[in-house]
Amino acid sequence: MPLRYNVEDVNLDLTELIGQLSASDFRLWVHLRSSLEKRTSEHFSESRCREASFSLALLSIIGLGLSDDDSQATVVDRWLLKSGRTRDELDAEVDKIRCADKIPYKSTNVPYESISVAEEYLRSSILEDAQKAHERAFTAVENVLGSQNVISRRLCISLAKIWLSQGLHEKAATLLREHIDNWHGTLGPSGPDVILAHNHLAFACISQGRFDEGISLQKTVVEMSTRAFGEEHKITIAATGNLAGSYWQLGKFKSAQELQAKNYDVVRRIYGPDHPRSLSAANNLAATYEMLGRPKEAEPLKLSALQTAVRILGDDHINTWAIMGNLANNYRMQGRWNESAELELKVLEARRRLLGPKHSDTLKSMGNLATSYFEQGRTDEALELEKPIAEAMTEQHGPRHPYTLTARNNLAHSLNGVCRRAEAIETMADVVRLRAEVLGPDHVETKRSAGNLARWRGEQRC
């Protein structure tokens, strides 16, 4: 994500800018401080040096410019002395920020449509640095401006998102719960910060397997965003899609299909048929058709989406590979194993290269390819893929998450396929127990796993 400000070339009003940068990429803070420090050098006029020094004092007093090895008082005094201005003038600037009650979301880098944010950090391998910077900034800003200040709220949400990206779901949920009620009382149910915080809290709950709580929160987000922005706003569209995704995850495909069909119509009407959001909506709806036993109806949607993605995005774009993977899934559901395996191998190789070997999308591709190998009778190759998948899913999501249970279910089948019956039965028994607890004993996946377990126990040999 490119930096949007060049402080060397603009007249800087830091009081206005600070709310935007505090909700944005933490590297902007580093860039801003570095640029301001350059302004204090002999290459700039005396007035610009004083202006930059005062801005650095303001950054330091609210915590965004405080380095690890400097105390706040020392930093503030240093820059105030160089600026020639007084502590009273600095306090007046802080009061302006403290009284701010709104920063337009359109001026920040907080994406509504993504709850697995910090992808830029992940790709750049700097998530740990982002976490430290946000933790320090949030603590300092909240101490100075209070938890109700818009900058504090944005930093709180940004920090929670980073923790979610690191798998620290309970930590993020605790932080959000501590603040949501206070924000709700101040901003009301239609405040964007309240809506976004509920959205991230729902994601944290679902990631921990607390689906009832997570879905209830997602319904609240849909209601809030529809009331505040209307059903055609991107926040509402994203919230509806998230709720549909949770229904899908729990096997409530009819409920998911109703929401996805509505989203598909809205997105195509707003963005046009070739927009990436339209492609995503088409693939989501097609996947649900498949789970409802209608894969042939889904195939034209997926073929059209892939052709459009190649034309619009190119044949080496991450979204193109995702759409290709969805088409491979359609072929699997129709029993066209050779065609599915051919596409899945391409997708897996691309995702390993673009996302890394342990990314969730890479692991899903490994699982899909393993399924096709298993159905082709290539059980040794399937087993080789499924062992690391099950281990990674357990590590990332915990032993009770549906993703983990699906991975272990598939591992059990491959173990049985290579005549390691005792291991297969032990693994499948654990899957049945946990699926009954998480999804319920009458869920289709629970019943399917239980049926396989009973059959294996009744057979004398592979």
N, C-alpha and C positions, 0 to 999 in steps of 0.2 A: 504494500500500500504506500504510494508516494507521499512524502510530506507535502502539506498544502500551503505552508507559509514559508516565506523567505524573509527573515527578520533583518537581513542586511539591506533590503531594498524598500521596505515599507516604513511608514511612520507608525510606530507600535503603540497601540492603546492596550496595555497589558490587563487593565481592569476588565475590559470586554473580552479579551482573548483567553483569559485564564480559565474560564468555565469550559470553553471548548477544548483546550488542550488537556484539561484534567480528566475529561471523559473520553479522551482519544488515545492514540498509540503512545505508550510511555516514552518511546524514543523521541517523540516530539519535544518532551520536556528536556531531554539531554541535548537535543539540537538547539532548542531555544536558549538554554543556559550557556552553551558553548558560543553561540552567536553573540549573545549579550556580552559575554566576557571579552570577545574580540573587539566589541565596540568601546570597551574601556581602555583600549590600547592607544598608542600615539598616532595611529593611522586615521583616527576619527577626530572630529572637532570636539572642543571642550563641552559644548552643549549636548552633543550626542553621547559623550562619555558619561556625563552626569545623568542623562536620561536612562542609559543602560544600567548604571549603578543603582539607581532608585528601583528600577524594575527587578534587578537581582535581589535587592533587599525585600521587595514584596514577595517574590517567589520563595525566598528563604523563610519568611515569617509564617507563611501558611504551609510550609513543609515540602513544596515541590522542588525547591532548589537546594535542599539540605543534603550535603554529602555525608557519608558514613563517619568520616573522621573529624567533622567540624561540629561544634555546638551551635545551636540556633542563635544564641545571643552574639557569639563571636562573628558569625556570618552576617547577621543583620547589621551589627555595628560597623563592620568593615565596609559594607556597601553604602550605608547611610553616610558615613564619613566622606567617602569619595563623591557621593552625589551632592553634598552640600545642603541636604534637606533634613528636616527634623523628624523626630519620632511621632510628633502630633500629625504631621503630614502623611506619614506612613499609616498611622492608625486610621486616618480619614479614608485612605484608599481601601484598607481592609474592611471598613464599615460599608463601603459601596458594594463590595463583594458579598459581605455578610447579609445585606438586605436584598440581594438578587433573589427573585422568586421564579425566574423562568429562563431557561436557555433553550432555544428552539432545537428540536432533535435534528432538523434538517442540516444544522451547522455542525453536527458531531459525526463521529465514526461509529456510532452504536447501531448495529444492524438489527432491525426487528426480526427479520426472517430467519435468523440463525441462532439456535440455542446451544450449538456446539462451537462457540466462537473461539477466538484466538488461533484460528488456523494459520494466520500469518506468523504468529509466534512459533507455532509448532513447526512450520516449514523452515523457519529460520533458526530453530533450536535455541530460542532465547526465552522460552516460557518461564524458566526459573527466575531469570532477571526481571521479567515483567511482573511476576508475583511479588518479588521483593520490593520493587519500585511502587507498586500499587498498595501493598500493605503499609509501607512507610508513609506514602502520601495520604492514604485514607485516614490513618490514625492522626496524623498532624492536622489535616483539614477539619476533621470532625471535632478535634479538641478546640480549634480556633473558631470555626464557623457554626458548630453544632450539627446534630444529625439531620435536622430538617432542611438545611441549606441545600440548594439544588446541586452545588458542586459536590457536597458530601454524598448526596443520593447517587449521583452518577458514578462516583468513585466506588461506592459500596457495590453497585450493580456490576461494574466492571471487574472488581476484585472477585465477586462471586462467580462470574463467568470464567475467569481464569482458573479458579479452584475447581470448577466443574470440568474444565478441559484437562485438568490433572487427575481427575478421578476422585477428588476430595469432596464427595457429594454431601456427606453429613456436615462437614465444616461449612460448605456454602449454604446448605439449608438452614443451619443454625444462625448464620449471619443474616440471612434474609428474613427469617421469622422474627429476629430481634428488632427489625426496623419496619416491616410491612404495616403492622397495626398503627404505628405512629404516623407513617406517611398517609395511610388510608384516612385517618382522622383529619389530617391537615389538607390533603389534596382532594379527597373524595374518591369514589370508585372509578372515575373517568380519567384520573391523572396518568399520563404515559409512564411515569416511573413506577406507579403502583401496578399497572398492567404488566410491565416488563418484569418486575420483581416476582409477581405471581407466576409468570411464564417460566422463569428460571427455577423457581421453587418446585413447580410441577415436574420439570425435567429432573431435578435432584431426587424427588420422591420416586419417580418411575425408574431411574437408574439404580435405586436401592431395592427395587421390587415391590414398593408400596403403591400398587396400581390403583387401588380405590381412591386413596388420597390424591394421587397424581392426576387421575382423570377428573375428579371433582374440581381440582384447581384449574385444569385446562378448560372445563366447561365455564368456570367463572371468567377466565380470560376471554373466551369467545363472547360471552354475554357483555363483559365490560367494553371490549373493543368494538362490538357491533353498536352498542349504545353510544359510545363516544365518537366513533369514526364512520360508522356505516359498514354494510357488508361487503362493499367493493374496495375498501381500504386495504393496503398491503398488510397492515397489522392484523386485521380480521382474517384475511386470507391465510396468513401464516398460522394464526391461532387455530383456525378450523382444520388446516392440514395437520397440525400437531395432534389434535384430538383424534382425527381419523387414523393417524399413525398408531396411536395407543390402542384404539379399538382393534386395529389390524393385528397388532402384536398379541392381543389377548384372544384372537380368533373370532372376534365379533365382526365378521366380514360384511354382513348386511348393513350394520350401522356405519362402518367405514365407507362402504360403497355409496350410501346416501350422501354423506358429507363430501366425498371426493367428486361425485358427479356434479354437485352444486359448485364446488370450487373450480372444476374443469370449465364449466360454462362461464363463470365469472372471470377467470383468468384469460381465457381466449377472447372474451369480449373487451377486456381492458387492454391487454398487451398484444393481441394478435396471435395467429396460429404458429408463427415462427419464433416467438420469444422463448428464451430458456425456461421461464416459469411455465409456459404452456406445455413445453416438452415434458417437464417434470410432472405436471398435473396429468398429462396423458398417460405417462408410464405408471403413475400411482394408481390411476383408475384401472388400467389394463391389468396390473398385478392383482387387484381385488377381484376383477372378473375371473381371473384364473383360479383364485382361491374359492370362488363360488361355483367352480366346475365349468367355466365357460372360456377355455383357453383359445379356441378358434376365433372367438369374437375379439379377444385381446390382441391376437397376432397382427392384424392390419394397423392397429394403433401403434404398436411397437415398431413395426417396420417403417412406418411413416415418420415416427419420431427419430429413428436412427438416420434415415436419409436426410432429414432436416438438420440434425445435429452435425453430420459430416459437412453439409453445405455451409452452415452458418458458423460453426465453432471450429471445424477442422477435424481431421481424423486422429489427432493426438491430444485432444482436449480431455480433461478429466471427466467432464460430463458426457462426452461422447462414449467413453469407455463404460460409464455407468449405464447408459442406454443400451449399449451392446450387451452388457451383462444381463439386463432385463429381458432382452430378446432371447438370449441363451436360456434363461429360466423358462420362457414360453415353450421353447423346443423340448426342454426336459419334461415339462408337464404333458406334452404330446407324445412322449416316448421317443423323440428323435435324438437319441443319445450321441451319435457321432457328430451331428451338427452342433449340439450344445457344447460338447467337449472342445470342439475346434474353436468356438468363440470364447469359451471360458478361459482357455489357456492364454489367448491373446490378452484378455482383460487382466488376468492375474499377473502376467509379465509386466504390463503397463503400470498397474497399481503398485507393484513392488518397486518399480523404478521411480514413480512419481510421489508415492506416499510413504514408502518404507515397508518392511516386512511385518510389522506389528500393528499397523493401522487397522481400524475396524473394517474398513472396506476391503483391504487386502485379505483379511481373515475370512470375510464372507466369500470372496472369490475363491479362496482355497477350498472352502466348504462346498461351494457349488461344483467346482471341478471334481472334488472327491466323490460327490454324489453321482456324477456322470461316469466316472471311472468305475464305481461300484456296480452301476447298472450294466456297464459293458463287460463285467466279469473281471475287471482289473483291480481286484480287492487289495492286493499288496500295495499298489500305488495309492489307492484310496486311504489305506491305513497310515501310510507314510505322511499324508497330508493332515489327517484328522487328529493325530496325537498332539501336535503343536497347537492346533486350533483350540482343542479342549483346554489345554493348559493356559493359553493366552486369554481365553474367554473367562475362565475361573479367576485369573489374576485381575483382569480389568473390570469385570462386572459382579464377581462373587458367585458362589455355587448355586444360588437360587434363581438367578436371572434367566428368563426364557432363552436368551441367546446361548448361555452356558449349557442349559439343559438340552437344547437342540444339538449343540456340538457333541455333547456326551452321548446322546441318543445315536447319532451317526457313528460315533466311535464304537459303540457297542455292536452295531450292525457289521462294521468292518472286522471287528474282532471275531464275531461269529462266522463271518465269511471266510476267514482263514483258519477256522476250526479251533479257535481259542475260546471254547465254550464257557469254561468257568469264569474267565475274565469278562466275557460278554454278559453273562447272567448277573454277575456282581455289579457291573456298571449300569445295566439296564434296570436292576432292582432299585438302585439309588435314584435313577431318573424318574421312575414311576412314583416313588415316595415323594420326591420334591415337586414333581408336576401336580400331584394330588393336593399338596399343601398350597402351592402358589396359584395354580390355575383352576383347581377343583377336580374332584374325582370324575365328573361327567364331561370334562372338556375333551374335545376330539383328540387332542394330542396325548392326553393322559390315557385315554382308552386305547389308543393305537399302541402306545408303548407297553401298556399292561398286557395287551393281546400277544404282542411279540414275546414278552417275557414268559407268559404261560405256555406258549408254543415251544419255546426253547427248553423249558424245564421238562416238558412232556416228551421231548425227542431223546432218543438214546444216543444219537451221534449226529455230527454235522451232515 
